[in-house]
Amino acid sequence: MNRETASDARKKDTREKIELGGLIAKAGLRYEKRALLLGALIELRQRLNGDADERSRLTAIGAESFGNDGE
C-alpha cells in the first residue's frame, strides 16, 4: 500500500510539472532562458504579495487566454 501511495504521489507531481511547462509554452515563452523565466516568476510572486488588484488583473488576462482556445 505504501508503495502505491508513493507511486501515486510521483505521478501527481509529474503531471503537475508537465501542466506548468505547458503554461510556459502557452504564454509564448518556450524558448526563453530558464534563468529569465525563474527570475520573472520570483518577481511576480513578490509583486502579487498582498496586491489583490494585480492578482485579479492577471487572472483576467489568463482566463481570457484560456477562453480563446477552448480550455
C-alpha positions in Angstrom: 0.0 0.0 0.0 2.8 2.4 0.9 4.5 1.7 -2.4 1.3 2.6 -4.3 0.9 5.8 -2.4 4.5 6.9 -3.2 3.9 6.0 -6.9 0.7 7.9 -7.0 2.4 10.9 -5.4 5.2 10.8 -8.0 2.7 10.6 -10.8 0.7 13.5 -9.5 3.9 15.6 -9.1 5.0 14.7 -12.7 1.5 15.6 -14.1 1.7 19.0 -12.3 5.1 19.8 -13.7 4.0 18.9 -17.2 1.0 21.2 -16.8 3.2 24.0 -15.6 5.5 23.6 -18.5 2.5 23.8 -20.8 1.7 27.2 -19.3 5.1 28.4 -20.2 4.6 27.3 -23.8 1.1 28.7 -23.9 2.4 32.1 -22.8 4.9 32.1 -25.8 7.9 31.7 -23.5 9.1 28.3 -24.6 12.4 29.4 -26.0 13.4 31.9 -23.2 16.3 31.0 -20.9 15.3 29.2 -17.7 17.1 31.9 -15.6 14.9 34.6 -17.1 11.7 32.6 -16.5 12.6 31.9 -12.9 13.5 35.5 -12.3 10.2 36.6 -13.8 8.3 34.2 -11.7 10.1 35.2 -8.5 9.4 38.9 -9.2 5.8 38.1 -10.0 5.5 36.3 -6.6 6.8 39.4 -4.9 4.5 41.7 -6.9 1.4 39.6 -6.0 2.2 39.6 -2.3 -0.8 41.4 -0.9 -1.8 43.1 -4.2 -5.3 41.8 -4.8 -5.9 44.2 -7.7 -2.8 42.9 -9.6 -3.8 39.3 -8.9 -7.3 40.0 -10.3 -5.9 41.8 -13.4 -3.5 39.0 -14.3 -6.2 36.3 -13.6 -8.5 38.0 -16.0 -5.7 38.1 -18.7 -5.1 34.3 -18.2 -8.8 33.4 -18.2 -9.2 35.3 -21.4 -6.3 33.4 -23.0 -7.7 30.1 -21.9 -11.1 31.1 -23.3 -9.7 31.9 -26.7 -8.7 28.3 -27.4 -11.4 26.4 -25.6 -9.7 25.4 -22.4 
